[in-house]
């Protein structure tokens, strides 16, 4: 037991500068809210950058769709028929029951 205490004491005497510097750095980084706030802000920035990329991709897809809709009545008619169920005068709408699951 005395041997361990003596070795620990010798280690502290030999490396007191490094131990003091390490303790000071730990106190600076984790002892105040600044480092935690910096880390939290960095993670939020990463999340927002991913969201910006996804929104830009969605904007490009919507631009392509808008250009197609503005190019004539065909795309608007297809969209109205598919999403709103519109039919022209004189047309007959056929509805079939969905296939039965086995």
Backbone torsions as a table, in degrees:
resi	resn	phi	psi	omega
1	UNK	NA	-44.7	-179.9
2	UNK	-65.0	-31.3	178.8
3	UNK	-65.2	-41.9	178.7
4	UNK	-63.5	-44.3	-180.0
5	UNK	-62.9	-41.6	-179.7
6	UNK	-65.5	-42.4	178.6
7	UNK	-65.3	-41.6	177.7
8	UNK	-63.2	-41.5	178.9
9	UNK	-63.9	-42.4	177.5
10	UNK	-63.9	-40.1	179.1
11	UNK	-62.6	-45.1	-179.8
12	UNK	-63.4	-42.7	178.8
13	UNK	-62.8	-39.0	-176.8
14	UNK	-75.4	-31.5	-172.7
15	UNK	-121.7	28.9	-175.4
16	UNK	-62.4	-34.2	179.9
17	UNK	-66.4	-44.5	179.0
18	UNK	-66.1	-42.3	179.1
19	UNK	-64.0	-40.7	179.2
20	UNK	-66.4	-43.4	178.2
21	UNK	-63.7	-44.6	178.7
22	UNK	-62.1	-43.0	178.2
23	UNK	-64.4	-39.7	178.3
24	UNK	-64.7	-42.6	178.8
25	UNK	-64.0	-41.6	177.1
26	UNK	-62.2	-41.2	178.9
27	UNK	-65.2	-39.0	-179.7
28	UNK	-68.0	-47.3	-175.7
29	UNK	-71.8	-43.0	-172.6
30	UNK	-108.4	-7.5	-176.6
31	UNK	-86.7	-13.1	178.9
32	UNK	-128.2	172.4	-177.6
33	UNK	-81.9	-9.7	-176.0
34	UNK	-62.0	-47.5	-178.9
35	UNK	-67.5	-42.3	177.7
36	UNK	-63.1	-40.0	178.2
37	UNK	-64.6	-41.3	178.5
38	UNK	-61.5	-43.6	178.9
39	UNK	-64.4	-44.7	179.4
40	UNK	-62.2	-41.5	178.8
41	UNK	-66.7	-37.1	178.8
42	UNK	-64.5	-42.3	178.1
43	UNK	-65.2	-39.0	177.5
44	UNK	-64.7	-39.5	177.6
45	UNK	-62.0	-43.0	177.3
46	UNK	-61.3	-43.4	179.9
47	UNK	-63.3	-43.3	-180.0
48	UNK	-66.5	-36.5	177.0
49	UNK	-64.5	-40.2	176.1
50	UNK	-63.9	-39.2	179.5
51	UNK	-66.1	-39.4	177.8
52	UNK	-61.9	-42.8	179.3
53	UNK	-62.0	-43.3	179.3
54	UNK	-65.1	-40.1	179.6
55	UNK	-68.2	-36.2	176.6
56	UNK	-65.2	-40.1	177.7
57	UNK	-62.9	-43.6	178.5
58	UNK	-64.0	-38.8	179.0
59	UNK	-62.4	-41.7	178.6
60	UNK	-63.2	-42.7	178.4
61	UNK	-62.9	-41.2	179.8
62	UNK	-69.5	-33.4	176.1
63	UNK	-63.3	-43.0	178.2
64	UNK	-62.2	-42.9	-179.9
65	UNK	-65.5	-40.4	179.6
66	UNK	-65.5	-42.0	177.7
67	UNK	-62.0	-38.9	178.4
68	UNK	-65.8	-38.9	179.8
69	UNK	-69.4	-33.5	-179.4
70	UNK	-79.2	-13.0	-174.7
71	UNK	-75.3	-12.7	178.6
72	UNK	166.6	-175.3	-178.1
73	UNK	-82.4	-19.5	-178.3
74	UNK	-58.2	-52.8	179.6
75	UNK	-62.9	-36.6	178.8
76	UNK	-66.2	-41.1	179.4
77	UNK	-64.3	-44.8	178.2
78	UNK	-60.7	-42.0	-179.9
79	UNK	-64.6	-43.3	179.8
80	UNK	-65.9	-38.5	179.6
81	UNK	-67.9	-44.5	-175.9
82	UNK	-72.6	-48.1	-172.4
83	UNK	-89.5	-29.2	-176.5
84	UNK	-110.3	-8.9	176.8
85	UNK	75.5	23.4	179.9
86	UNK	-71.6	148.1	173.4
87	UNK	-132.8	156.3	179.3
88	UNK	-81.8	161.5	176.0
89	UNK	-63.1	134.5	179.3
90	UNK	88.2	-9.6	178.0
91	UNK	-83.0	152.6	177.4
92	UNK	-111.9	130.9	179.9
93	UNK	-97.6	125.5	177.0
94	UNK	-103.2	131.6	177.4
95	UNK	-122.1	130.8	179.9
96	UNK	-114.9	142.8	176.4
97	UNK	-69.1	147.6	179.3
98	UNK	-63.9	149.8	-179.3
99	UNK	-62.8	145.6	-178.9
100	UNK	-75.3	141.3	177.4
101	UNK	-82.3	139.9	-178.7
102	UNK	-94.8	NA	NA
